[in-house]
Amino acid sequence: MRRRRVLAGLAGAAVSAAGCGAPDRGGSGRPGDPVVLTLLSHYATDPLKSALQRVVDEWNAAHDRVHVRTTAVRFQDLLTTLMVRQAAGQGADIIHPYSLWAGQLAQAGVVRPAPPEDTARIERGFARPAVRAASVRGRPVGYPTEVQSYALYYNKRLLRAAGLAGPPRTWRELEEAAYRTARRDRHGNTLVQGFGLSRTDDSTVVNQTLALLASRGGSFLQPDGTRSALDSPAGRAVFALERRLIDRGASDPGIDLLKAFPAGRVAMAVSGAWWTGSLKQTMGRDYRDVGVAPVPGPAPGNRGTVTTGFLLGVNAKSRHPREAWEFLRWLNDEVVPAGPRAAAVRATRMSVLQMSVGTMTGRTGDMRALLAAGGDPNLGPFVDALDYATPEPNGPRAQKAKALLRKNIEEMWTGRHPPDAAVRNAVRQVDQELSR
């Protein structure tokens, strides 16, 4: 109980809640009036909306010269909003894009590399995968904020009922556990999936597959990002594994994973750290049945997964870049007492914000300190994964390449193409897209 009170104190002391306002092009312009920076994010609903606004209110109360005004859209609308507003000359001063889009936004002139001072702070303060995800051609374009590594969620109760002592450590154990926990009724209807496969959106379909691919030592693209690397032993093995799980009744992609897992009808699934907060809220007391472990590899101790995230950067056309970077340093790099007792925990405001809503930043030191002060233990494997995770490719055509990979994964799931053919189709289509 004390640990919960401490964490609640951390969130109240160092974080802030998010409101919306119409974009402002820098204040009234009257002498003595503050510069008004606009910040566009996808934090359109609580708890993230309120969490962001609390910290913005804290800044505004302490700074007379520069104020920040937030506005938000749904994540599904964020990329289009960024591009359309930029083309109309109405881009926000500070933007919070998905890191996957960094190359596209840099090519379109929306973002530019961070100043040398901020580059040094980013490279010094964040885990390497988080820095790479927030960089274009090796140069950070913003501060990594919300970071999502992927791990294996499992239902402890379902594994125990199948006679399993703990989560799988290898692919062989993963398959065995999936088959042993899967259950159907006498009519063949799925009651429990051994391993869930989500079809919710590009990220859930692709990232669960890329996490398994990384655990097998493979990757989606070549190191220079110009061609696919999927047609490899690892790529073919991942597609074959998912198809095998479907064929043998352990997986059913037609069932909504995001509803079935919290209902206790899925034994295992690969997903991001963000899901912990959602599951905790949805499942209530049943959340105690949820465990998290590293994504299994070919042999015990093999490690590999994928990481994605968001970044806060300054619009290349902002009239107030110096003030915008000053605010971002205050939010993402300044370490402050994160609780009612000054000696308790010290972390950045953004780290406390993310931990308060059940997710994390790429500052592993902050995350481990906050977890020790009363955070959800299920976040631990996600923090550990930042030491070895592979960042999602973020070149100029990364979003379209990801959508093509999703299409071919789903065609393999539905049986339209066998695994090897689906791999070859994905490689051909992705290479064609990347060559444009």
NUKOL-118473 format. One record per atom (N, C-alpha, C): y, z, x; residue in one letter. Coordinates in steps of 0.02 Angstrom, whole numbers, plus 50000, padded with zeros to 5 digits. Layout:
residues N
YZXa ...
***
This chain:
residues 436
499405000050041m 500005000050000m 500635000050043m 500615004050098r 501195004350141r 501344997450170r 500804993750190r 500904987050218r 501254982450168r 501084983050104r 501404978850053r 502144980650046r 502294987350048r 502994989350042r 503404986850102r 503104987050161v 503454984750221v 503624977350214v 503134973250193l 503264966050187l 503774964650133l 503754968250079a 504254967250027a 504944968850055a 504994973950097g 505634975650129g 505864970150175g 505404967050212l 505584961650257l 505914955950218l 505584954050163a 505844948450124a 506524950050096a 506624956150072g 507264957950042g 507824958450093g 507644960450155a 508164961650204a 508394955350239a 507954950550251a 508144944950293a 508124938150259a 507894937750197v 507824931250165v 508324930450108v 508394924350079s 508884922950029s 508644918049976s 508904918149915a 508654914149858a 509044907849847a 508734902449819a 509044895849820a 509374893649756a 509984891349758g 510314888649699g 510494881449710g 510734878149659c 510904871149664c 511634870249650c 511934865549684g 512624863749671g 512704856349686g 513224853349657a 513344846349671a 513554845449743a 513354839949776p 513544838849845p 514294838749853p 514524841449910d 515234841949925d 515354838349991d 515874834549997r 515984830750058r 516394834650109r 516404841350104g 516714845150158g 517274849650136g 517334851250072g 517854855850050g 518464852150025g 518974855950009s 519574852949980s 520004849350030s 519924851150095g 520344848150145g 521004851750154g 521144856850112r 521764860650120r 521724865150180r 522274866050218p 522264870450276p 522024877450257p 521564880050296g 521314886750283g 520694886950240g 520544881550204d 519934881450164d 519324880450209d 518754883350189p 518154882550232p 517874875550228p 517534873550282v 517114867550280v 516524869150235v 516354864550190v 515774865450146v 515234860550166v 514674863150191l 514094859050209l 513624858550150l 513364852650137t 512864851850084t 512164851650115t 511694854650081l 511004855050105l 510544852450049l 510164847250063l 509704844350014l 508984846050033l 508614848949987s 507914850749999s 507504849149937s 506854850649941h 506404850049883h 506274856949853h 506654861949872y 506554868749845y 506894869349778y 506624865849729a 506934865349663a 506704870649615a 506164874149630t 505894879249585t 505744885649624t 505714891149588d 505544897549619d 504794897649636d 504614901449688p 505014906249725p 505424903349782p 505294897049801l 505664894249858l 506404893349844l 506574891449782k 507274890549764k 507664896949775k 507404902449750s 507744908949757s 507744911349830s 507194910049865a 507144912349934a 507664908949978a 507754902449969l 508254898850009l 508964901149992l 509104902149927q 509794903849909q 510004910749935q 509524915349939r 509694921949965r 509954921550037r 509624917350077v 509854916950146v 510504912950151v 510604908050109v 511234904350108v 511804908950085v 511664913150036d 512174917950014d 512354922850070d 511854924750109e 511984929250165e 512444925950216e 512314919550231w 512754915850277w 513464915350249w 513514913250186n 514184912350156n 514584918750154n 514244924350143a 514604930850140a 514864932850208a 514534930550262a 514724932750329a 515144927650366a 515254921650337h 515614916450372h 516164913650328h 516784914750346d 517354912350308d 517504904950323d 517344902750382r 517554896150405r 517094890550381r 516444892050373v 515954886950353v 515514889750298v 515484886250242h 515044888050187h 514514882650178h 513944884650148v 513394880050135v 513264879950060v 513174874050034r 513014873149963r 512354869349958r 511874872049919t 511214868949914t 511144864649852t 510734859549859t 510514855649802t 509794853749814t 509414852649761a 508694851449769a 508444846449719a 507924842849739v 507564838249694v 506814839649702v 506424837049657r 505694837749663r 505464834249727r 504914836849756f 504654833749817f 504504826349806f 504234824649747q 504054817649733q 504664813049736q 505264815849727d 505874811849726d 506274812449790d 506044816449837l 506464818149895l 506594812149940l 506084808349959l 506194802750004l 506654797549973l 506534795849910t 506964790949876t 507674793449873t 507764799849857t 508434802749852t 508794802449920t 508434804049973l 508734803850040l 508974796750056l 508554791850042m 508724784950061m 509284782050017m 509244783349951v 509744780549905v 510424783749917v 510444790349925r 511094793649936r 511394791550003r 510974790550053q 511224788350118q 511534781450112q 511194776850077a 511454770150069a 512114770050030a 512194774949986a 512814775349946a 513364779249981a 513234781650042g 513734785550078g 513804792650051g 513284795250017q 513314801849986q 512774806550013q 512544805250074g 512024809350102g 512264816450116g 511804821250109a 511964828250123a 512054829250198a 512444834350216d 512554835850287d 511904838150321d 511524842250285i 510894845050311i 510334842850265i 509804840250293i 509254837850252i 508604841250273i 508134841750225h 507504845350235h 506924840750218h 506794835550258p 506274830750241p 505584832950264p 505084829750235y 504394830250257y 504364827050327y 504034830250374s 504014827750443s 503694820850447s 503254819150401l 502934812550400l 503464806950399l 504044808350369w 504554803250360w 505054802950419w 504954807050470a 505454807550523a 505594800750556a 505074797050573g 505174790550604g 505534785650559g 505354785650495q 505684781250447q 506424783050439q 506574789450435l 507264791650428l 507674790150491l 507364790950549a 507714789350611a 507864781850615a 507384777750597q 507484770550598q 508034768350550q 508094772050493a 508604770450443a 509294773450459a 509334777150514g 509974780150533g 510164786250493g 509664789550464v 509804795650425v 509814801750470v 509364801950519v 509344807550566v 509404804850637v 509614809250682r 509654807550753r 509394813450793r 509244812650858p 508984818250897p 509444824250896p 509144830050900a 509524836250902a 509924836650967a 510494840150967p 510874841151029p 510464844751082p 510634844051145p 510244847151199p 510124854651189p 510634858351167e 510544865551157e 510004866951105e 510024863251050d 509534864350997d 508844861851017d 508824856251054t 508184853751078t 507834859051121t 508214862251165a 507924867451208a 507674873351167a 508054875351115r 507834880951072r 507204879151034r 507174873051009i 506584870850971i 505964870751016i 506034867651074e 505454866951118e 505224873651146e 505684878351152r 505514884951178r 505214889551124r 505444888751062g 505294893751011g 504714892150965g 504464885950964f 503974883950914f 503334881450947f 502774882150910a 502134879650934a 502184872050945a 501814869750995r 501864862651014r 501714857850955r 501204858950914p 501094854250858p 501694853950811p 502024859650799a 502604859650755a 503184855750786a 503274856350851v 503804852550885v 503664845150882v 503044843250895r 502864836050893r 502964833150823r 502794837050772a 502874834650703a 503604833550685a 504054837350717a 504774836750702a 505134832350752a 504764828350789s 505054824150842s 504934816750828s 505384812650853v 505314805350851v 505374802850923v 504874799250944r 504834796751014r 504954802451064r 504654808251049g 504664813851096g 505284818151094g 505754816751048r 506374820651045r 506444823850976r 506514830450973p 506594833750908p 507194831150870p 507114830250804v 507674828150762v 507874833850715v 507544839650721g 507714845350679g 507284851250696g 507434856850663y 507044862950672y 506434862750625y 505824863750651p 505254864350606p 505354870350560p 505214869350497t 505294874950449t 504624876750420t 504484874250361e 503834875550329e 503294871550365e 502804874850395v 502274871650432v 501614872850398v 501214867550391q 500574868050356q 500014865750400q 499644870350429s 499004868550461s 498464869050407s 497884866050421y 497344865750372y 496744869750396y 496414873050350a 495824877150365a 495344876950306a 494784880450314l 494264880550262l 494344886550217l 494484885350153y 494474890650102y 493764891450077y 493564897550063y 492894898650035y 492904904449987y 492444904249940n 492364909549890n 491804914149914n 491984920249934k 491494924949962k 490934926349913k 491114927149849r 490614928849799r 490094923349791r 490324917049790l 489854911449782l 489404910649843l 489684911749902l 489274911349962l 488754916849964l 488954922949945r 488464928549943r 487914927249893r 488094924549835a 487594923149783a 487084918049807a 487274913749855a 486814908749881a 486444911249943a 486534917749959g 486184920650015g 486494919150083g 487144917450083l 487494915750145l 487924921750167l 487874923550231a 488214929450255a 488954928350269a 489154922150278g 489854920750294g 489994913350292g 490594911250310p 490784904150306p 490424900150361p 490354893650351p 490014889450400p 490424888750464p 490084888050520r 490404887150585r 490314880150612r 489854876350583t 489714869550606t 489654864950545t 489664858350559w 489574853650504w 488894854450471w 488374855750510r 487714856550481r 487704862550434r 488014868050455e 488054873950412e 488484872550350e 489004868450359l 489434866650302l 489034862950249l 488654858050270e 488244854350222e 487734858850188e 487394862950228e 486884867450199e 487204872050148e 487784874950165a 488124879450118a 488344875750055a 488574869650063a 488804865750005a 488224864449957a 487644862549983y 487064861149940y 486794867549908y 486804873049946r 486524879249918r 486974882449865r 487624881349869t 488074884449820t 488204880049759t 488064873449764a 488194868949707a 487704870549650a 487964870149589r 487544871349530r 487724866549475r 487224864249438r 487314860049380r 486924862849322r 487134861149261d 486754863349202d 486174858449190d 485784859749138r 485174855749127r 485334848549107r 485964847249089h 486164840449072h 486464836749132h 486494840149189g 486774836949249g 487514837849258g 487844841749215n 488554843049221n 488694848049277n 489214846949315t 489384851249370t 489634857949346t 489324863249368l 489564870049355l 489944872849414l 489674871849474v 489994874149536v 489934868549588v 490494866749619q 490474862149675q 490374866149739q 489934863649782g 489854866949846g 490444865749892g 490714859649888f 491304857849930f 491764853549888f 492384855749878g 492854852149836g 493234846849874g 493344841149841l 493754835749868l 494324834349819l 494934835049843s 495514834549798s 495794827449795s 495974825249735r 496294818649725r 497004819449700r 497324825149713t 497974826549683t 498514821749706t 498574820549772d 499104816149798d 498894813749867d 499334809849900d 499184807249966d 498994812850015d 499384818250013s 499284823550062s 498614827050054s 498424828649992t 497794832249983t 497204827849998t 497224821549978v 496664817049991v 496584815850066v 497134814050098v 497104811950168v 497044817850216v 497424823150205n 497434828450255n 496784832350258n 496424833050202q 495774836350206q 495294832150249q 495354825550243t 494934821050283t 495144821050356t 495804821050369l 496034821150439l 495874827750473l 495854833250435a 495654839650465a 494934839450488a 494484836750446l 493794835850466l 493724831050524l 494134825750523l 494114820850578l 494304824150644l 494844828250643a 495054831650704a 494524836650728a 494184839850681s 493664844650700s 493074841150734s 493014834650722r 492484830550753r 492734827250817r 493364828450835g 493644825550896g 493964818750886g 494064816650823g 494354810150810g 495084810550791g 495394804750779s 496094804550757s 496194798350714s 496734798450676f 496884793050630f 497174787050667f 497664788350712l 498004783050748l 497904783750823l 498004778250858q 498014778350931q 498604782550954q 498594785051017p 499144789451040p 499844786451033p 499904779851040d 500574776851034d 500764775450962d 500314776750914g 500464776050843g 500494768950818g 500284764050858t 500354757050837t 499724754150805t 499154757550813r 498524755050784r 498104760950761r 497644759450715s 497194764650690s 496654766150741s 496454772450743a 495884774650786a 495304776850743a 495314775250678l 494834777850631l 494134774950641l 494084768650665d 493424765550673d 493104768050737d 492864774250734s 492564777850790s 491964781650764s 491534784150808p 490984788350784p 491214794050740p 491784797150759a 492044802750719a 492274800450651a 492644794850648g 492884792350584g 492324790450537g 491824786950563r 491254785050521r 490854791150499r 490814796250542a 490444802350524a 490794806150467a 491454806450468v 491824809950416v 491734806450348v 491814799850347f 491724796250284f 491014797050259f 490524796750304a 489834797450283a 489694804450257a 489994809550288l 489904816450264l 490154817250192l 490764814850179e 491034815550112e 490624811750060e 490384805850078r 489984802050031r 489314805450019r 489024808450071r 488384811950064r 488464817950018r 489004821650025l 489114827549983l 489174825449909l 489484819649897i 489534817149828i 488854814849802i 488504810949842d 487854808249821d 487354813649805d 487374819249842r 486884824549833r 487124830049786r 487674828749751g 487894833249698g 488284839349719g 488494839649782a 488874845549805a 489624844749794a 489854838549785s 490574837149775s 490664832449716s 491214833449680d 491384829149624d 492144828149624d 492394822749656p 493114821749660p 493444820749592p 493054819549540g 493344818749473g 493574825249442g 493384830949471i 493594837549446i 494204839849485i 494694842349450d 495324844649481d 495194850749524d 495214849849590l 495084855349636l 495584861049627l 496214859349615l 496724864549611l 496634869149551l 496254866949502k 496084871149445k 495384874249453k 494924870449481a 494234872849485a 494134878349536a 494464877949594f 494354883149644f 494594890049620f 495204890749594p 495404897349570p 494994899849511p 494654895349475a 494224897349419a 493534899349443a 493414899349509g 492764901349536g 492224896049529g 492434889649525r 491944884249515r 491904879549576r 492174881949633v 492114878249696v 491984883449751v 491484882049793a 491314886949845a 491744886049907a 491914879949925m 492284878649987m 492734872549978m 493294872550015a 493754866850015a 494204867350076a 494444861650100v 494914861550155v 495614860350126v 496084864650143s 496774863850118s 497254867450164s 497904866850147g 498434869650188g 498594876850172g 499004879850216a 499184886850209a 499574888250144a 499924883250119w 500324884150058w 499904886650000w 499254885050000w 498824886549943w 498704893949935w 498784897949988t 498654905149982t 499114908349930t 499754906649933g 500224909649885g 500074907649814g 499904901249804s 499734898749737s 499104902149711s 498584902649753l 497954905849731l 498064913149715l 498454916549755k 498574923649743k 498894924649674k 499374920449658q 499714921049594q 499254919149536q 498854913949544t 498424911449491t 497824916049479t 497524918549533m 496884922049528m 496954929549516m 497524932449532g 497604939649523g 497094943549564g 496734948049533r 496254952249568r 495684948149599r 495534942449569d 494984938349595d 495154935149663d 495794935549683y 495974932849749y 495604936449805y 495374942449793r 494994946049844r 494354942449863r 494124937849820d 493514933849835d 493664928149883d 494304926849897v 494484921049937v 494514922950011v 494184918950052g 494224919650124g 494454913050155g 494684913450217v 494904907450253v 494604907650323v 494344902050346a 494044901450412a 494264894850444a 494184894150509p 494334887650541p 493904882050512p 494174876050514v 493774870150493v 493174869650541v 492564869350515p 491984868950559p 491984862550601p 491684863050662g 491614857350705g 490874855650715g 490724850950759p 490024849050770p 489594854750797p 489904859250836a 489534864950864a 489974871150859a 489674877150861p 490074883250857p 490614883350912p 491214885150892g 491764885450940g 492164879050947g 491904873450922n 492304867250921n 492894868250874n 493484866350897r 494074867450857r 494454860850847r 494734860150789g 495144854350775g 495364854550702g 495984852650690t 496234852050621t 496884848050624t 497214847250568v 497834843650564v 498384848350542v 499004846850560t 499574850750537t 500114846050512t 500454848050459t 501004844350431t 501594849250423t 502134846950394g 502684851650385g 503334848350365g 503864852250368f 504534849950352f 505004851850410f 505574848650412l 506064850250463l 506754850550431l 507194854350461l 507894854450441l 508294850950497l 508614845450479g 509014841750526g 509704840250499g 510114837350541v 510804835750522v 510874828250511v 511174826350456n 511284819350440n 511684815950496n 511454810150516a 511794806450570a 512514804550550a 512664804550485k 513334802750463k 513734808750439k 513484814750451s 513874820650431s 514544820950468s 515054822950431r 515714823750462r 515774830450499r 515264834750491h 515304841450520h 514654843150557h 514444839150605p 513804840550638p 513804847050678p 514364848750709r 514384854850749r 514264860950705r 514604861150647e 514514866850602e 513814866950572e 513534861050558a 512864860750529a 512344863450578a 512384861450641w 511904864050690w 512004871450702w 512624873850697e 512744881050703e 512374884850648e 512394882350587f 512034885650533f 511284885350544f 511024879650567l 510304879050578l 510064883750634l 510474884750685r 510284889550737r 510244896550709r 510734898250667w 510754904950636w 510134906050592w 509934900950557l 509374901450510l 508694901350544l 508624896950594n 507964895550621n 507824898450690n 508344900650725d 508234902850794d 508474909950807d 508964912350770e 509224919150782e 508714924250757e 508504928650801v 508014933850785v 508384940150763v 508194942750706v 508544948550677v 508034953750655v 508254959950645p 507804964950616p 507584962650546p 506944962250535a 506684959450473a 506404964950429a 506814969850413g 506584975250370g 507084980850366g 506964985750324p 507424991250317p 507474995550379p 506944995650420r 506964999450482r 507054994550539r 507594995250576a 507774990450628a 507224989550680a 506834994850692a 506324994450744a 505674991450718a 505634990050653a 504994988050624a 504764981250651a 505084975950631v 504884969150650v 505514965050662v 505494960650710r 506044956050722r 505784948850716r 506134944750678a 505924937850667a 506524933850646a 506454927250644t 507004923050619t 507034923450543t 507604921750517r 507694921950444r 507224916950410r 507134911050440m 506684906150410m 505964908550410m 505754911950463s 505064914450464s 504954919550409s 505434923950398v 505364928950345v 505374925550277v 505814920550269l 505834916750206l 505154913850190l 504854910250238q 504224906950225q 503664912050213q 503634917350251m 503114922350241m 503184925650172m 503794926350148s 503894929650083s 503614925650025s 503534919050034v 503254914849981v 502544912549996v 502234915450047g 501534914150061g 501394908250105g 501884906150145t 501754900750193t 502034902850260t 502174898150305m 502344900150373m 502774894950408m 503064897050464t 503424892450508t 502974891250569t 503234887250615g 502874885850677g 503034890650733g 503364896150718r 503494901350768r 502924906350765r 502414905350807t 501814909350801t 501934916650815t 502404918250861g 502554925250874g 502824928750812g 503294925450777d 503554928150714d 503004929250664d 502584924150657m 502064924550605m 501564930250619m 501374931050681r 500894936450696r 501214943350686r 501854943950703a 502194950350692a 502254951950618a 502424946950577l 502494947950505l 501814949250472l 501294945950496l 500624947250469l 500414954450485l 500564956750545a 500374963550563a 500754968750522a 501344966750496a 501744971350456a 501554971350382a 501054967550364g 500834967750294g 500754961150261g 500694955650299g 500594949150270g 499874948050248g 499764942550214d 499094940750189d 498644938950249d 498094942650260p 497654941050316p 497384933950314p 497354930950254n 497104924050249n 497554919050285n 498174920950300l 498604916450338l 498434916350412l 498064921350435g 497904921850507g 497594915550536g 497054912750506p 496754906750534p 497234900750537p 497704900450491f 498184894950492f 498664895750551f 498884901950564v 499314903250622v 498934901650686v 498314903950691d 497904902550751d 497824894950762d 497774891150707a 497664883950713a 498254880350745a 498844883450744l 499424880250775l 499344879650851l 498874883250879d 498744882650951d 498364876350969d 498034873250919y 497614867450936y 497654861650886y 498044862350833a 498064857250781a 498374850650805a 498184845250773t 498464838650785t 498994837250733t 499614835750753p 500134834350703p 500014827650669p 500204827350606e 500154821150568e 500604815750599e 500364809550608p 500794804250635p 501414803250592p 501984801950624n 502604801350585n 503034795350605n 502704789850622g 503074783850639g 503434780850580g 503814775450591p 504224772450538p 503834770250476p 503194768550484r 502794766250427r 502234771050410r 502324777450430a 501794782350421a 501634783650348a 502134783950305q 502004785350234q 501574779750203q 501724773550219k 501344768050191k 500634767850220k 500574769450285a 499904769650315a 499484775150283a 499804780750269k 499434786250237k 499204784250167k 499624780850130a 499434778650063a 498844773750065a 498834769350115l 498274764750123l 497624768450140l 497684773450183l 497084777450199l 496834781050137l 497274783750097r 497064787050036r 496684782249990r 496944776249983k 496614771349938k 495894770049961k 495794769350026n 495124767750051n 494664773850048n 494924779750058i 494514785750049i 494274786249978i 494724785249930e 494524785849859e 494044780349839e 494114774349867e 493644769049851e 492954770649880e 492924774149936m 492284776449962m 491994781949918m 492414786549895w 492174791849852w 491864789049787w 492184784149758t 491954781549694t 491384776649701t 491184774949763g 490624770549773g 490804763149774g 491444761549772r 491634754549773r 491454751349841r 491524755349895h 491334752949961h 490924758449996h 490404756550033p 490044761550073p 490494764150129p 490314769850160p 490764772950210p 490974768250266p 490504764850298d 490694760550355d 491174754950334d 491054751950276a 491494746750252a 492184749450235a 492204755550207a 492854758650191a 493244760050254a 492904762150307v 493254763250371v 493544756750397v 493144751450396r 493384744950421r 493964742350380r 493924743150314n 494474740850270n 495114744850285n 495044751350293a 495624755550308a 495944753550373a 495544752350425v 495804750450490v 496184743750485v 495884738950452r 496204732350445r 496864732850409r 496884736450353q 497494736950313q 498034741050348q 497824746550380v 498314750750415v 498604746950475v 498174743550513d 498434739750571d 498924734350549d 498764731150493q 499224726050468q 499894729150449q 499874734950417e 500504738250397e 500894740550459e 500554743250508l 500914745750568l 501204740050610l 500944734050602s 501194728350642s 501814725150612s 502004727250553r 502584724150519r 503234725850556r 
***
